[in-house]
Every structure is written in structure tokens, then in C-alpha cells.
């Protein structure tokens, strides 16, 4: 992770190594929503893993230090969206 906003950091990961970052159970939820950052455009199809890793408090604090703000928006009502298994 970069230490300053706007800093570029290159990484090298072979495609076969990417699976090491994913859980063994790759089942997911699917729903239609919008982008989470402005312009919050509609029409985004989300795929969210049912099982996932967590981050430490220190990792969250490091992220906030670099970004200078939370990188999200308030939770939205589910409205008419259907969450599919």
C-alpha cells in the first residue's frame, strides 16, 4: 500500500498466485446496485464473497492515514434490489 495519497506502487503477482488471496469457498451473493464513490452511478452488478478475510485495526488506520477520509458512503436502503444466492 502506498504511504502517501497519489503515490504509485507497482506490484508483481503471477495470475496463479492470485488464488492464494481468495478463500477456499468462493460462493458469493449477487445484486445490482451503484458505484460506492461519486458519481454513485447505477447499473453496477456486485458480486460479494460469502466468506472473506478481515483487516486489522492498524491496517484500517493506515488506510485512513493515506486516504484522509473513509472510502465509502453511508449504507443505502435495500429498496427494490434483490440479493441472489
C-alpha positions in Angstrom: 0.0 0.0 0.0 1.3 3.5 -0.8 2.3 5.6 2.2 1.0 8.9 0.6 -2.1 9.7 -1.4 -1.3 9.8 -5.2 1.9 7.7 -4.8 2.2 4.9 -7.3 3.4 1.5 -6.2 3.9 -1.4 -8.6 3.5 -5.0 -7.6 4.2 -8.2 -9.5 1.8 -11.1 -8.9 1.6 -14.1 -11.3 -2.0 -15.0 -12.1 -1.8 -18.4 -10.5 -0.8 -16.6 -7.2 -4.0 -14.6 -7.0 -6.0 -17.6 -5.8 -3.8 -17.5 -2.6 -5.7 -14.3 -1.7 -9.1 -15.8 -2.2 -10.9 -18.1 0.3 -11.3 -21.8 -0.5 -15.1 -21.3 -0.6 -15.7 -18.9 -3.5 -19.5 -18.8 -3.2 -21.0 -15.3 -3.5 -24.0 -13.1 -3.3 -25.0 -11.1 -6.4 -27.1 -7.9 -6.6 -27.5 -4.8 -8.8 -26.5 -1.5 -7.2 -24.4 1.5 -7.9 -20.8 2.7 -7.5 -19.8 3.4 -3.9 -18.0 6.7 -4.8 -19.2 9.7 -6.8 -20.9 9.9 -9.1 -22.6 6.8 -7.5 -23.8 5.7 -10.9 -26.5 3.0 -11.0 -26.2 -0.2 -13.1 -23.3 -1.9 -11.3 -23.6 -5.7 -10.8 -22.0 -6.6 -7.5 -20.5 -10.0 -6.6 -19.7 -10.3 -2.9 -17.9 -13.3 -1.5 -19.8 -15.0 1.3 -16.6 -15.7 3.2 -13.8 -13.2 3.5 -10.7 -12.2 5.4 -10.7 -9.4 7.8 -8.3 -6.5 8.3 -6.7 -5.3 11.5 -7.4 -2.0 13.3 -3.8 -1.0 12.3 -4.5 -1.7 8.6 -7.7 0.4 8.7 -5.8 3.3 10.4 -3.0 3.1 7.8 -5.6 3.2 5.0 -7.4 6.2 6.6 -4.0 8.0 7.0 -3.3 7.7 3.3 -6.8 8.5 2.1 -7.5 11.2 4.7 -11.2 10.1 4.8 -13.3 6.9 4.9 -13.5 5.5 1.3 -17.2 4.7 1.4 -20.7 6.3 1.6 -23.5 5.7 4.1 -25.3 2.4 3.9 -28.2 2.7 1.5 -31.7 1.2 1.9 -32.1 -2.2 0.0 -35.1 -0.7 -1.8 -36.2 -3.0 -4.6 -32.9 -4.7 -5.0 -32.9 -8.5 -4.8 -29.9 -10.2 -3.3 -29.4 -13.6 -5.0 -27.5 -16.6 -3.7 
